[in-house]
Amino acid sequence: MKHLLFLIILLTSCNSKIKEENNDDCINSETVTIKYSKLNFNDDNEYKKSIKENIIIAKIDSVSLNQIKHYTNPKQSIFEYYNTETLDEVEIWSDKMFGRCCTEADLLYSELLDFDISTNIKNDNYPDSNLSDKTYGTAYVFKENDNVEITLRLLRNSDNHVYYTNKSVDDVLKTKDTILKPFRLSLVNGYVKSEDVFYKNGRVKEMKILLNNKYKNTIMLQDIPLIQEFNVNFPFFKNDIIKLVPISYYEGSKYNDVCISEIQSSLAHITYPNLNKRYVIRELQNSNL
């Protein structure tokens, strides 16, 4: 009888532990557990509102997260990974976010394309160049009432493009070449220099997506330091202008600043597949377009 009672208690304990693990706010990705995977809605009504208004909820970018931890020792938190770049920025490089880093083997045409990212509100101490400086430890900072617009265009004056093709972007791409379909983007919300700094400063909650000044969708970003991504169902061409317009925020515990650490600058992982079939680097090098 005692043995039976012990077995029942043991099974109950195991079931409870399994439930607890399944409900944990984390994602298990190979060798590391990274916290903060759930979207922090304040209540159920907010979630129902997002469904009713067809708001696109950003999801965790597992590809970029796997890339930044690929060559380094397992860490306990995402902030420890980000801080690794102060010692060796290549060790946690993300090809998806920033483009290929250390090899030119089998280079695809899409790997020569980047976003040109700018804003209408300048900050000398935390400039908009921090959005595309290919480091996690810096951030672009603005105030909630600044009416910020973050503009993304195709980078035209690309030295990288000229180096590998002997031609400018405009010499190669046609006006109606589909570059993205759908439009895709990854970013790091908040100031991820440390966990303390992340929560003391504000983060973007919702932002409108405009294509050539026409509203397309509203994106709900998660209140997490992990890299997150979203897709919006429209094509992107070389003359298009995308605007990200923040409209609501997760409040910081101490400061009224709003921060974004990084926005994806490389198009290599997200371009429309036909682009690499149409344009081959070696052929471009030898052609007289």
TINUTI-754027 format. One record per residue (C-alpha): residue in three letters; residue number from 1; z negated, y, x negated. Coordinates in Angstrom, 3 decimals. Last residue first. Layout:
<selums>
SELUM  type  seq        pz        py        px
SELUM   ala  NUM         Z         Y         X
...
</selums>
This chain:
<selums>
SELUM  type  seq        pz        py        px
SELUM   leu  289    69.794    45.938   -23.852
SELUM   asn  288    71.193    44.883   -27.228
SELUM   ser  287    69.705    41.402   -27.534
SELUM   asn  286    68.187    39.639   -30.531
SELUM   gln  285    64.572    40.660   -30.086
SELUM   leu  284    64.872    40.263   -26.323
SELUM   glu  283    65.966    36.654   -26.731
SELUM   arg  282    62.988    35.899   -28.959
SELUM   ile  281    60.604    37.517   -26.487
SELUM   val  280    61.840    35.683   -23.398
SELUM   tyr  279    62.285    37.680   -20.201
SELUM   arg  278    63.473    36.136   -16.945
SELUM   lys  277    61.384    32.979   -17.106
SELUM   asn  276    58.314    34.933   -18.205
SELUM   leu  275    58.691    37.274   -15.242
SELUM   asn  274    59.247    34.424   -12.803
SELUM   pro  273    55.563    33.462   -13.075
SELUM   tyr  272    54.252    36.712   -11.477
SELUM   thr  271    51.723    38.150   -13.899
SELUM   ile  270    48.008    37.288   -13.788
SELUM   his  269    47.095    35.692   -17.095
SELUM   ala  268    49.013    38.091   -19.367
SELUM   leu  267    48.333    41.292   -17.434
SELUM   ser  266    45.798    42.581   -19.962
SELUM   ser  265    43.509    45.563   -19.218
SELUM   gln  264    40.882    43.972   -16.989
SELUM   ile  263    38.290    46.573   -16.095
SELUM   glu  262    35.066    47.020   -18.059
SELUM   ser  261    31.530    48.352   -17.881
SELUM   ile  260    31.454    50.055   -14.489
SELUM   cys  259    28.502    52.351   -13.856
SELUM   val  258    27.014    54.516   -11.109
SELUM   asp  257    24.367    57.054   -12.130
SELUM   asn  256    21.507    57.841    -9.754
SELUM   tyr  255    18.940    56.514   -12.212
SELUM   lys  254    15.689    54.533   -11.834
SELUM   ser  253    16.005    51.427    -9.627
SELUM   gly  252    19.774    51.792    -9.386
SELUM   glu  251    21.335    51.811    -5.941
SELUM   tyr  250    24.091    49.361    -4.980
SELUM   tyr  249    26.973    51.614    -4.002
SELUM   ser  248    29.484    52.674    -1.362
SELUM   ile  247    32.931    54.328    -1.310
SELUM   pro  246    34.452    53.569    -4.733
SELUM   val  245    38.194    54.408    -4.820
SELUM   leu  244    40.367    52.069    -6.871
SELUM   lys  243    43.863    53.530    -7.100
SELUM   ile  242    47.008    51.597    -7.920
SELUM   ile  241    50.227    53.350    -8.928
SELUM   asp  240    53.549    51.530    -8.741
SELUM   asn  239    56.429    52.289   -11.086
SELUM   lys  238    56.463    48.848   -12.767
SELUM   phe  237    56.158    46.828    -9.582
SELUM   phe  236    53.075    45.290    -7.909
SELUM   pro  235    53.356    42.915    -4.966
SELUM   phe  234    50.905    42.967    -2.022
SELUM   asn  233    48.237    40.563    -0.810
SELUM   val  232    45.104    41.722    -2.586
SELUM   asn  231    43.360    39.372    -5.024
SELUM   phe  230    39.829    39.801    -6.388
SELUM   glu  229    37.908    39.112    -9.586
SELUM   gln  228    34.388    39.099   -10.973
SELUM   ile  227    32.953    39.131   -14.499
SELUM   leu  226    29.217    38.481   -14.279
SELUM   pro  225    26.691    41.343   -14.125
SELUM   ile  224    26.075    40.786   -10.385
SELUM   asp  223    25.928    42.936    -7.258
SELUM   gln  222    29.112    41.457    -5.835
SELUM   leu  221    32.041    43.717    -5.139
SELUM   met  220    33.295    44.193    -1.579
SELUM   ile  219    36.947    45.247    -1.729
SELUM   thr  218    38.555    47.369     0.976
SELUM   asn  217    42.242    46.921     1.656
SELUM   lys  216    45.701    48.501     1.552
SELUM   tyr  215    45.417    52.278     1.899
SELUM   lys  214    48.558    54.183     0.898
SELUM   asn  213    48.377    56.526    -2.107
SELUM   asn  212    51.024    54.582    -4.064
SELUM   leu  211    48.987    51.415    -3.448
SELUM   leu  210    45.395    52.226    -2.528
SELUM   ile  209    42.471    49.821    -2.834
SELUM   lys  208    39.201    51.038    -1.308
SELUM   met  207    35.914    50.321    -3.001
SELUM   glu  206    32.673    48.748    -1.891
SELUM   lys  205    29.455    48.003    -3.781
SELUM   val  204    29.817    49.837    -7.081
SELUM   arg  203    26.744    49.624    -9.299
SELUM   gly  202    23.798    51.974    -9.826
SELUM   asn  201    21.679    52.206   -12.949
SELUM   lys  200    18.166    50.837   -13.552
SELUM   tyr  199    19.347    47.335   -12.659
SELUM   phe  198    21.990    46.990   -15.373
SELUM   val  197    19.954    48.894   -17.982
SELUM   asp  196    17.107    46.372   -17.751
SELUM   glu  195    19.468    43.394   -17.791
SELUM   ser  194    21.095    44.698   -20.956
SELUM   lys  193    24.333    46.377   -22.051
SELUM   val  192    25.766    45.263   -18.720
SELUM   tyr  191    26.258    48.679   -17.085
SELUM   gly  190    27.488    47.878   -13.587
SELUM   asn  189    30.507    45.853   -12.385
SELUM   val  188    32.565    43.916   -14.915
SELUM   leu  187    36.167    43.695   -13.774
SELUM   ser  186    38.991    41.344   -12.805
SELUM   leu  185    42.233    42.266   -11.038
SELUM   arg  184    45.014    40.712    -9.035
SELUM   phe  183    47.915    42.122    -6.999
SELUM   pro  182    49.658    39.225    -5.269
SELUM   lys  181    52.275    38.992    -6.630
SELUM   leu  180    52.177    40.901    -9.898
SELUM   ile  179    55.091    42.061   -12.054
SELUM   thr  178    57.934    41.769    -9.566
SELUM   asp  177    60.980    43.307   -11.205
SELUM   lys  176    62.373    45.891    -8.804
SELUM   thr  175    62.410    48.858   -11.194
SELUM   lys  174    63.772    46.779   -14.058
SELUM   leu  173    61.672    45.897   -17.083
SELUM   val  172    63.309    45.799   -20.525
SELUM   asp  171    64.176    49.275   -21.753
SELUM   asp  170    61.311    50.690   -19.710
SELUM   val  169    58.797    48.598   -21.663
SELUM   ser  168    60.200    49.865   -24.951
SELUM   lys  167    62.350    47.713   -27.205
SELUM   asn  166    62.151    46.039   -30.613
SELUM   thr  165    60.744    43.024   -28.714
SELUM   tyr  164    57.546    42.160   -30.619
SELUM   tyr  163    56.661    45.530   -32.165
SELUM   val  162    57.932    47.573   -29.214
SELUM   his  161    55.705    45.696   -26.768
SELUM   asn  160    52.673    45.983   -29.028
SELUM   asp  159    53.226    49.703   -29.459
SELUM   ser  158    52.971    50.082   -25.684
SELUM   asn  157    53.949    53.512   -24.402
SELUM   arg  156    54.590    52.289   -20.844
SELUM   leu  155    51.215    50.909   -19.719
SELUM   leu  154    51.653    49.826   -16.092
SELUM   arg  153    49.501    52.037   -13.955
SELUM   leu  152    45.880    51.844   -12.829
SELUM   thr  151    43.987    54.833   -11.472
SELUM   ile  150    40.238    54.977   -10.878
SELUM   glu  149    39.425    57.596    -8.252
SELUM   val  148    35.945    59.083    -8.249
SELUM   asn  147    34.652    61.163    -5.376
SELUM   asp  146    31.890    62.563    -7.623
SELUM   asn  145    29.169    62.205    -4.966
SELUM   glu  144    27.930    58.824    -6.200
SELUM   lys  143    27.726    60.050    -9.792
SELUM   phe  142    29.788    58.769   -12.728
SELUM   val  141    29.483    56.454   -15.739
SELUM   tyr  140    32.116    54.469   -17.614
SELUM   ala  139    30.398    51.737   -19.574
SELUM   thr  138    29.909    50.324   -23.051
SELUM   gly  137    28.437    46.967   -24.099
SELUM   tyr  136    31.216    44.820   -22.659
SELUM   thr  135    33.925    45.718   -25.172
SELUM   lys  134    37.683    45.754   -24.674
SELUM   asp  133    37.909    49.572   -24.647
SELUM   ser  132    39.505    49.554   -21.183
SELUM   leu  131    36.832    50.969   -18.887
SELUM   asn  130    35.160    52.720   -21.828
SELUM   ser  129    38.185    55.058   -21.916
SELUM   asp  128    36.729    56.501   -18.715
SELUM   pro  127    34.183    58.342   -20.827
SELUM   tyr  126    30.395    57.757   -21.052
SELUM   asn  125    29.112    60.743   -23.047
SELUM   asp  124    32.074    63.046   -22.395
SELUM   asn  123    32.311    62.132   -18.712
SELUM   lys  122    35.570    62.838   -16.923
SELUM   ile  121    36.306    62.485   -13.219
SELUM   asn  120    39.940    61.865   -12.192
SELUM   thr  119    40.025    58.432   -13.776
SELUM   ser  118    42.231    56.483   -16.194
SELUM   ile  117    43.538    52.952   -16.838
SELUM   asp  116    46.938    52.069   -18.351
SELUM   phe  115    47.311    48.383   -17.561
SELUM   asp  114    48.828    45.985   -20.060
SELUM   leu  113    51.999    43.993   -20.681
SELUM   leu  112    52.882    42.285   -23.963
SELUM   glu  111    51.236    39.013   -22.946
SELUM   ser  110    53.642    38.801   -20.002
SELUM   tyr  109    56.468    38.239   -22.491
SELUM   leu  108    54.903    35.024   -23.711
SELUM   leu  107    53.653    34.383   -27.259
SELUM   asp  106    54.149    30.780   -28.324
SELUM   ala  105    51.979    31.242   -31.439
SELUM   glu  104    50.833    34.815   -32.012
SELUM   thr  103    47.218    34.020   -32.767
SELUM   cys  102    43.891    35.846   -32.922
SELUM   cys  101    43.333    37.982   -29.878
SELUM   arg  100    45.454    37.224   -26.855
SELUM   gly   99    44.938    39.643   -23.996
SELUM   phe   98    41.914    41.685   -22.914
SELUM   met   97    40.543    40.280   -19.654
SELUM   lys   96    42.375    36.955   -19.490
SELUM   asp   95    42.244    36.403   -23.221
SELUM   ser   94    38.479    36.878   -23.177
SELUM   trp   93    36.815    37.375   -26.573
SELUM   ile   92    33.300    36.010   -27.002
SELUM   glu   91    33.463    35.182   -30.725
SELUM   val   90    36.054    37.868   -31.403
SELUM   glu   89    33.503    40.671   -30.992
SELUM   asp   88    31.284    39.277   -33.758
SELUM   leu   87    27.785    40.694   -34.241
SELUM   thr   86    27.785    43.427   -31.587
SELUM   glu   85    30.005    41.076   -29.536
SELUM   thr   84    27.069    38.695   -29.091
SELUM   asn   83    25.474    41.278   -26.796
SELUM   tyr   82    27.754    40.229   -23.945
SELUM   tyr   81    26.693    36.610   -24.342
SELUM   glu   80    23.016    37.521   -24.334
SELUM   phe   79    23.580    39.579   -21.184
SELUM   ile   78    25.114    36.526   -19.483
SELUM   ser   77    21.814    34.722   -19.781
SELUM   gln   76    20.295    31.732   -21.562
SELUM   lys   75    22.916    31.396   -24.277
SELUM   pro   74    24.964    28.403   -25.437
SELUM   asn   73    26.338    28.829   -28.967
SELUM   thr   72    29.631    30.663   -29.331
SELUM   tyr   71    33.283    29.690   -29.347
SELUM   his   70    33.949    29.129   -25.646
SELUM   lys   69    31.362    31.492   -24.187
SELUM   ile   68    33.687    34.422   -23.508
SELUM   gln   67    36.498    32.129   -22.369
SELUM   asn   66    34.460    30.242   -19.793
SELUM   leu   65    33.417    33.531   -18.209
SELUM   ser   64    37.013    34.755   -18.121
SELUM   val   63    38.204    31.627   -16.299
SELUM   ser   62    35.156    31.559   -13.966
SELUM   asp   61    35.945    34.975   -12.510
SELUM   ile   60    33.202    35.157    -9.871
SELUM   lys   59    34.469    36.202    -6.461
SELUM   ala   58    35.263    39.569    -4.910
SELUM   ile   57    34.875    39.828    -1.134
SELUM   ile   56    37.954    41.164     0.635
SELUM   ile   55    37.011    43.158     3.726
SELUM   asn   54    38.774    42.045     6.893
SELUM   glu   53    36.798    44.476     9.086
SELUM   lys   52    35.240    41.688    11.139
SELUM   ile   51    34.427    39.528     8.106
SELUM   ser   50    32.768    42.364     6.171
SELUM   lys   49    30.835    43.427     9.271
SELUM   lys   48    29.501    39.894     9.728
SELUM   tyr   47    28.192    40.006     6.144
SELUM   glu   46    26.520    43.354     6.745
SELUM   asn   45    24.980    42.064     9.962
SELUM   asp   44    23.532    39.095     8.082
SELUM   asp   43    21.346    41.333     5.946
SELUM   asn   42    21.145    43.215     2.645
SELUM   phe   41    24.084    41.308     1.221
SELUM   asn   40    23.531    40.278    -2.388
SELUM   leu   39    26.554    38.147    -3.182
SELUM   lys   38    25.389    35.016    -4.926
SELUM   ser   37    26.252    34.006    -8.488
SELUM   tyr   36    23.483    35.838   -10.335
SELUM   lys   35    22.572    33.331   -13.031
SELUM   ile   34    24.641    31.708   -15.761
SELUM   thr   33    23.810    28.118   -16.647
SELUM   val   32    25.446    27.087   -19.891
SELUM   thr   31    27.029    24.032   -21.452
SELUM   glu   30    29.884    23.334   -19.021
SELUM   ser   29    29.714    25.962   -16.282
SELUM   asn   28    26.771    25.543   -13.947
SELUM   ile   27    26.634    28.474   -11.556
SELUM   cys   26    23.372    30.078   -10.569
SELUM   asp   25    21.309    31.352    -7.668
SELUM   asp   24    19.514    28.048    -7.036
SELUM   asn   23    20.029    26.510    -3.599
SELUM   asn   22    21.316    23.181    -4.912
SELUM   glu   21    18.485    23.024    -7.442
SELUM   glu   20    15.838    23.559    -4.735
SELUM   lys   19    17.420    20.940    -2.506
SELUM   ile   18    17.452    18.458    -5.382
SELUM   lys   17    13.805    19.240    -6.211
SELUM   ser   16    12.727    18.660    -2.610
SELUM   asn   15    14.572    15.354    -2.534
SELUM   cys   14    12.869    14.291    -5.770
SELUM   ser   13     9.397    15.250    -4.498
SELUM   thr   12     9.936    13.345    -1.256
SELUM   leu   11    11.105    10.305    -3.214
SELUM   leu   10     8.004    10.409    -5.453
SELUM   ile    9     5.620    10.833    -2.514
SELUM   ile    8     7.206     7.873    -0.720
SELUM   leu    7     7.021     5.735    -3.880
SELUM   phe    6     3.331     6.612    -4.425
SELUM   leu    5     2.531     5.604    -0.815
SELUM   leu    4     4.323     2.286    -1.289
SELUM   his    3     2.423     1.583    -4.533
SELUM   lys    2    -0.875     2.363    -2.843
SELUM   met    1     0.000     0.000     0.000
</selums>
